[in-house]
Amino acid sequence: MDAALITAIAALVTAPVTAAAAMYGQRGANRAARESGALTGYDALTGRLVKERDKAETDEAAAEARASAAEAEASALRSENSRLQAEIDRLRAIVAQLGGQLP
């Protein structure tokens, strides 16, 4: 066999092997690109969920603060109401002692 024949046979054998390797490599690259896209989407979704959770926690804390302030205000109003009612009762007693008529 001469060198030209060996070179031709080697070229015929290596061409399909090279083509198969290129196709396999391309499939691997496509798979990596798909997986990378999925991971990027997962990361974006996770980031949005974390932001939503943080906002919900902030909103909850603000609502609890408003509820606490409203409860404190209601307690103060009840106390003021009790004080005023005691004053009314005291004044009614004075009016009754002085012989006045109450409605």
Helices and strands as residue ranges (DSSP letters): H 3-97
